[in-house]
Amino acid sequence: MRRPGTRADLGEELAPALHDIRAVVFDTDGVITDSARVHAAAWKTAFDAFLRAHPPDDPALRRPFDVRDDYLRHVDGKSRLDGAAAFLASRGLDTSDATVRAVAADKERLFTERLRAHGVDAYPGTVRLVRALRRAQVPVAAASASRHAGELLDHAGVSDLFDVLVDGGEAARLRLPGKPRPDLFLEAVRRLGVPAARAAVVEDALAGVSAGRNGGFALVVGVDRAATGDSGDRLLHSGADIVVRDLAELVGAGETQ
Ligand SMILES: O=P(O)(O)OC[C@H]1O[C@@H](O)[C@H](O)[C@@H](O)[C@@H]1O
């Protein structure tokens, strides 16, 4: 018979890869909430307007922002200013502080408009895994380069599921360097009181899985939301130990809620 609340019993509902894990840090956009698409759409409108107004000299670099490829390569997982600078640099455009800030401000306005108009949801598979971890007494953190992470978790109704949140505002206050540096994730596990070598990072961004790898985490789980072409392989090459399409894949048959 099962005794509720003991890790030995409840851990059985978790996939074997998680059995020795003592804490899990979840990225927010694209892992907990379906907000990566909202960021990508806002970036596209802002970058395409800039490209039209300031076309690169090389015609090959004038193509519009691609919400899959450009987003994953240059913007996903990075802070607002780092993402803006990385994409402008990829097209050989002006990366002065004033230009980067202007494009980032444009995107911020578009993002908040879309968020208010459409809201965001939590991925059911992620909620299922987080609940299973909590039942197994594994503490969980949310981490994000976004200053909107707390608001996103509130919108999706899942804030209460996380023991700790380290967001873009905290990262700026603590002067933590962005992904692929691991500092955001290391701060999250420090707050949970668990060393990285006993903890897992769950990420959908290439820069994010690299951050998990660079931080010496015991397990880096890549979440392949794109699930097209070589997207899963790219997560593996960037440092993921395993790749899943849905985090419910890490919850065993014993899980019931
Ligand atoms: O919400 P903010 O603070 O503008 O953060 C921006 C970045 O936050 C990251 O979490 C997203 O992956 C990026 O796509 C996004 O650009």
Ligand as a Chemical Component Dictionary entry (heavy atoms), coordinates in Angstrom:
data_LIG
# 
_chem_comp.id                   LIG 
_chem_comp.type                 NON-POLYMER 
_chem_comp.pdbx_formal_charge   0 
_chem_comp.three_letter_code    LIG 
# 
loop_
_chem_comp_atom.comp_id 
_chem_comp_atom.atom_id 
_chem_comp_atom.alt_atom_id 
_chem_comp_atom.type_symbol 
_chem_comp_atom.charge 
_chem_comp_atom.model_Cartn_x 
_chem_comp_atom.model_Cartn_y 
_chem_comp_atom.model_Cartn_z 
_chem_comp_atom.pdbx_ordinal 
LIG O1 O1 O 0 9.820  40.163 -20.899 1  
LIG P1 P1 P 0 11.172 40.776 -21.128 2  
LIG O2 O2 O 0 11.801 41.302 -19.867 3  
LIG O3 O3 O 0 11.180 41.742 -22.243 4  
LIG O4 O4 O 0 12.141 39.572 -21.500 5  
LIG C1 C1 C 0 12.420 39.227 -22.762 6  
LIG C2 C2 C 0 12.890 37.819 -23.043 7  
LIG O5 O5 O 0 12.477 36.875 -22.069 8  
LIG C3 C3 C 0 12.875 35.543 -22.350 9  
LIG O6 O6 O 0 12.409 34.699 -21.335 10 
LIG C4 C4 C 0 12.304 35.102 -23.660 11 
LIG O7 O7 O 0 12.767 33.810 -23.976 12 
LIG C5 C5 C 0 12.690 36.069 -24.758 13 
LIG O8 O8 O 0 12.024 35.746 -25.939 14 
LIG C6 C6 C 0 12.299 37.457 -24.382 15 
LIG O9 O9 O 0 12.719 38.366 -25.375 16 
# 
loop_
_chem_comp_bond.comp_id 
_chem_comp_bond.atom_id_1 
_chem_comp_bond.atom_id_2 
_chem_comp_bond.value_order 
_chem_comp_bond.pdbx_ordinal 
LIG O1 P1 DOUB 1  
LIG P1 O2 SING 2  
LIG P1 O3 SING 3  
LIG P1 O4 SING 4  
LIG O4 C1 SING 5  
LIG C1 C2 SING 6  
LIG C2 O5 SING 7  
LIG C2 C6 SING 8  
LIG O5 C3 SING 9  
LIG C3 O6 SING 10 
LIG C3 C4 SING 11 
LIG C4 O7 SING 12 
LIG C4 C5 SING 13 
LIG C5 O8 SING 14 
LIG C5 C6 SING 15 
LIG C6 O9 SING 16 
# 
